[in-house]
């Protein structure tokens, strides 16, 4: 009998081993090795490429999933992607992989994808291809979707800006650091397309027209309402190359304000963070798409991802620097450089201790339960009383009304809060049928339905009702009834939890009244709106009639304009004629006065010579006044040739023309960077000549004069200004500043006719700009004006 049993056991064992080996063989056949080629556009050691490869390896888990990964680097960033090199790559891969079959190809960046688009049917016929890191937004229309799918590389610039504005709500200006390279120009065009969403925010661009030192100086002086956005900057004005880490680190350290960006590569080098694009995450996403194809999906059924594949990532050190809390960040954000806590360093030890403590507690609970069971057998009938005492201790101090009720309507115990709600004492409630005394008649039916539901489902029920208090008043309550069953499945008692909701009901009534009042207001406003609409329609009809009158008046105005042009020509001829006729007698007076001073100086006494000199001075001033009047007249008639002009060049040209004014004087002339403008260069030279001449004239009182020319941005407009440390003037006379012949200083103090500023104002107004001045006596004056921006 034992021998038969042993033989049977051995046969069953052998059969089990055979089934196990067969399953292993079939499993191995199902999980045969998958060959994947990763073709990279750039070289190994390039951070973006290396991170993509690491992300692919992390997601595929080659050893675990029986995948053989082959990685190729085309090295086109350093070698280029010319026809000859492309042919060499083709020959290499043709020879290298002539006897190898791949299940799938992953390509990174544009050159690798373009290479596969051209040669995949020859080199790797029929092999599905998943691409990533591609910047061509139209790539979906250029590929065979039966073979190709993948991810387009897009930055989350708007997501990062929105996040930065939320973290810094007082921001009024964003400074973008973006160079003028092809990559920088592509990025800047993307950013400009987003500026329509931030019309209330001033935007400034810092590019590679400055040196790194100038850029550091600019960001060091930024106001408190500014944030910096790092786009890309590899070279400065001197063509000096800066790697990611060096350029970003220097600008971040110099900046007084937080700096954000869109690339994971610069996260460790000074940016606070943002919605960042990273090679590692990019690689993980493309690997997941590849796994779907390996599992049997077709490339055609997997859409090309055109949304940014980015993550919220932040640098803890920069968060600390600018007072940003972790709780302010979006959910799921990744934080680097965060100091590890004691818990993270000792996680295994802590959980081991917790597990040990929990085990000890469970042992103690088990012992307590064992002891309780023994006591229960000993105590018998006293258990019920002890249980009631136990619950009494719990409910006595509850802030809500708590009561223990029985099926016959009695209460076994209730706390003070319950007594306050009902108005009855605990002793009284224990002697009455509470269901009949406390429940109003109109609630009895629904109350019965709720209790029947409780019996049927054996679960707690919650509902609203009213109580009749001892004084006869009614109180609305919210009631939660929880049943307790005995060993036979019968209800032993109820636990009732009661909340007085009088205040909530009053609030709901108030809200109902407010809602009704609001509906009345809406109806009234609707009627008013209809009346206003009717008036608008009537006004539109009247406007139509008015436009007809305007068209008739416009024809009359054209006739008047022609007459005015003819009158202007006559006035111009008259001005030149008057100028010529006035100059002739003035030249005679000046000439004869000079002759008298030169030929008859021995005859004339000092008083006579003084009078003649005053006559000469008067005639010369009169001549200058005539010239100034003609200049004022010409400034309004000069034909404007508007084009983009270099403001800095014009300022320096005017400075050079005023060299005679600078002789024997110590004057600091400072010309800051000014943006170009659209204007008539001849008229702009007249503006700067008058303003700079004024500045030189009124700074004669200074032993060390300083004149500064620069620009700024205000309310979206470029404002140019000329600032001096001259004598200044009282701002209460500022309204007279641009009126012809109005002077704020005596002629013996400062020469001039009072025409120059009137000419300047007329020129600026003809360009559609505005001009104003700010001054303080004995401190200096600043003239501001605006011109259309280029």
Secondary structure as the mmCIF struct_conf table of DSSP 4:
data_model
#
loop_
_struct_conf.conf_type_id
_struct_conf.id
_struct_conf.beg_label_comp_id
_struct_conf.beg_label_asym_id
_struct_conf.beg_label_seq_id
_struct_conf.end_label_comp_id
_struct_conf.end_label_asym_id
_struct_conf.end_label_seq_id
HELX_RH_AL_P HELX_RH_AL_P1 UNK A 2 UNK A 30
TURN_TY1_P TURN_TY1_P1 UNK A 31 UNK A 31
HELX_LH_PP_P HELX_LH_PP_P1 UNK A 32 UNK A 33
STRN STRN1 UNK A 34 UNK A 40
BEND BEND1 UNK A 41 UNK A 42
TURN_TY1_P TURN_TY1_P2 UNK A 44 UNK A 45
HELX_RH_AL_P HELX_RH_AL_P2 UNK A 47 UNK A 60
TURN_TY1_P TURN_TY1_P3 UNK A 62 UNK A 66
STRN STRN2 UNK A 67 UNK A 73
HELX_RH_AL_P HELX_RH_AL_P3 UNK A 76 UNK A 79
HELX_RH_AL_P HELX_RH_AL_P4 UNK A 83 UNK A 96
TURN_TY1_P TURN_TY1_P4 UNK A 97 UNK A 99
BEND BEND2 UNK A 103 UNK A 103
STRN STRN3 UNK A 104 UNK A 108
BEND BEND3 UNK A 109 UNK A 109
HELX_RH_AL_P HELX_RH_AL_P5 UNK A 110 UNK A 123
BEND BEND4 UNK A 124 UNK A 124
TURN_TY1_P TURN_TY1_P5 UNK A 125 UNK A 126
STRN STRN4 UNK A 128 UNK A 134
TURN_TY1_P TURN_TY1_P6 UNK A 137 UNK A 138
HELX_RH_3T_P HELX_RH_3T_P1 UNK A 139 UNK A 141
TURN_TY1_P TURN_TY1_P7 UNK A 142 UNK A 142
BEND BEND5 UNK A 143 UNK A 143
TURN_TY1_P TURN_TY1_P8 UNK A 145 UNK A 147
STRN STRN5 UNK A 148 UNK A 152
HELX_RH_AL_P HELX_RH_AL_P6 UNK A 157 UNK A 167
BEND BEND6 UNK A 168 UNK A 168
TURN_TY1_P TURN_TY1_P9 UNK A 169 UNK A 170
STRN STRN6 UNK A 173 UNK A 178
BEND BEND7 UNK A 180 UNK A 181
HELX_RH_AL_P HELX_RH_AL_P7 UNK A 182 UNK A 194
HELX_RH_3T_P HELX_RH_3T_P2 UNK A 195 UNK A 198
TURN_TY1_P TURN_TY1_P10 UNK A 199 UNK A 200
BEND BEND8 UNK A 201 UNK A 201
STRN STRN7 UNK A 202 UNK A 206
TURN_TY1_P TURN_TY1_P11 UNK A 208 UNK A 209
BEND BEND9 UNK A 210 UNK A 210
HELX_RH_AL_P HELX_RH_AL_P8 UNK A 212 UNK A 220
TURN_TY1_P TURN_TY1_P12 UNK A 221 UNK A 221
TURN_TY1_P TURN_TY1_P13 UNK A 224 UNK A 225
STRN STRN8 UNK A 226 UNK A 232
STRN STRN9 UNK A 235 UNK A 235
TURN_TY1_P TURN_TY1_P14 UNK A 237 UNK A 238
STRN STRN10 UNK A 241 UNK A 241
HELX_RH_AL_P HELX_RH_AL_P9 UNK A 244 UNK A 254
BEND BEND10 UNK A 256 UNK A 257
STRN STRN11 UNK A 259 UNK A 261
BEND BEND11 UNK A 262 UNK A 262
STRN STRN12 UNK A 263 UNK A 263
HELX_RH_3T_P HELX_RH_3T_P3 UNK A 264 UNK A 269
TURN_TY1_P TURN_TY1_P15 UNK A 270 UNK A 270
STRN STRN13 UNK A 273 UNK A 276
STRN STRN14 UNK A 277 UNK A 277
HELX_RH_AL_P HELX_RH_AL_P10 UNK A 279 UNK A 294
TURN_TY1_P TURN_TY1_P16 UNK A 295 UNK A 296
HELX_RH_3T_P HELX_RH_3T_P4 UNK A 299 UNK A 301
BEND BEND12 UNK A 302 UNK A 302
HELX_LH_PP_P HELX_LH_PP_P2 UNK A 303 UNK A 304
STRN STRN15 UNK A 305 UNK A 305
BEND BEND13 UNK A 307 UNK A 307
STRN STRN16 UNK A 311 UNK A 315
HELX_RH_AL_P HELX_RH_AL_P11 UNK A 316 UNK A 321
TURN_TY1_P TURN_TY1_P17 UNK A 322 UNK A 323
HELX_RH_3T_P HELX_RH_3T_P5 UNK A 326 UNK A 328
BEND BEND14 UNK A 329 UNK A 329
HELX_LH_PP_P HELX_LH_PP_P3 UNK A 330 UNK A 330
TURN_TY1_P TURN_TY1_P18 UNK A 331 UNK A 332
STRN STRN17 UNK A 334 UNK A 336
BEND BEND15 UNK A 337 UNK A 337
HELX_LH_PP_P HELX_LH_PP_P4 UNK A 338 UNK A 341
HELX_RH_AL_P HELX_RH_AL_P12 UNK A 342 UNK A 345
TURN_TY1_P TURN_TY1_P19 UNK A 346 UNK A 346
HELX_RH_AL_P HELX_RH_AL_P13 UNK A 347 UNK A 379
TURN_TY1_P TURN_TY1_P20 UNK A 380 UNK A 381
HELX_RH_AL_P HELX_RH_AL_P14 UNK A 382 UNK A 396
TURN_TY1_P TURN_TY1_P21 UNK A 397 UNK A 397
BEND BEND16 UNK A 399 UNK A 400
STRN STRN18 UNK A 401 UNK A 405
TURN_TY1_P TURN_TY1_P22 UNK A 407 UNK A 408
BEND BEND17 UNK A 409 UNK A 409
STRN STRN19 UNK A 411 UNK A 414
HELX_RH_AL_P HELX_RH_AL_P15 UNK A 416 UNK A 422
HELX_RH_AL_P HELX_RH_AL_P16 UNK A 426 UNK A 429
TURN_TY1_P TURN_TY1_P23 UNK A 430 UNK A 431
BEND BEND18 UNK A 432 UNK A 432
HELX_RH_AL_P HELX_RH_AL_P17 UNK A 434 UNK A 438
STRN STRN20 UNK A 439 UNK A 439
HELX_RH_AL_P HELX_RH_AL_P18 UNK A 441 UNK A 457
BEND BEND19 UNK A 459 UNK A 459
STRN STRN21 UNK A 461 UNK A 468
TURN_TY1_P TURN_TY1_P24 UNK A 470 UNK A 471
BEND BEND20 UNK A 472 UNK A 472
STRN STRN22 UNK A 474 UNK A 485
TURN_TY1_P TURN_TY1_P25 UNK A 487 UNK A 488
BEND BEND21 UNK A 489 UNK A 489
STRN STRN23 UNK A 491 UNK A 500
HELX_RH_AL_P HELX_RH_AL_P19 UNK A 502 UNK A 599
BEND BEND22 UNK A 600 UNK A 600
TURN_TY1_P TURN_TY1_P26 UNK A 601 UNK A 603
BEND BEND23 UNK A 604 UNK A 604
HELX_RH_AL_P HELX_RH_AL_P20 UNK A 606 UNK A 637
BEND BEND24 UNK A 638 UNK A 638
HELX_LH_PP_P HELX_LH_PP_P5 UNK A 639 UNK A 640
STRN STRN24 UNK A 643 UNK A 645
HELX_RH_AL_P HELX_RH_AL_P21 UNK A 647 UNK A 657
TURN_TY1_P TURN_TY1_P27 UNK A 658 UNK A 658
HELX_RH_AL_P HELX_RH_AL_P22 UNK A 659 UNK A 662
TURN_TY1_P TURN_TY1_P28 UNK A 663 UNK A 664
STRN STRN25 UNK A 667 UNK A 671
STRN STRN26 UNK A 677 UNK A 679
HELX_RH_AL_P HELX_RH_AL_P23 UNK A 681 UNK A 698
TURN_TY1_P TURN_TY1_P29 UNK A 699 UNK A 701
BEND BEND25 UNK A 703 UNK A 704
STRN STRN27 UNK A 705 UNK A 714
TURN_TY1_P TURN_TY1_P30 UNK A 715 UNK A 716
STRN STRN28 UNK A 717 UNK A 724
BEND BEND26 UNK A 726 UNK A 726
HELX_RH_3T_P HELX_RH_3T_P6 UNK A 731 UNK A 736
TURN_TY1_P TURN_TY1_P31 UNK A 737 UNK A 738
BEND BEND27 UNK A 739 UNK A 739
TURN_TY1_P TURN_TY1_P32 UNK A 740 UNK A 741
BEND BEND28 UNK A 744 UNK A 745
TURN_TY1_P TURN_TY1_P33 UNK A 747 UNK A 749
BEND BEND29 UNK A 750 UNK A 750
BEND BEND30 UNK A 754 UNK A 754
HELX_RH_AL_P HELX_RH_AL_P24 UNK A 756 UNK A 766
TURN_TY1_P TURN_TY1_P34 UNK A 767 UNK A 768
STRN STRN29 UNK A 771 UNK A 776
TURN_TY1_P TURN_TY1_P35 UNK A 777 UNK A 779
STRN STRN30 UNK A 780 UNK A 786
STRN STRN31 UNK A 789 UNK A 789
#
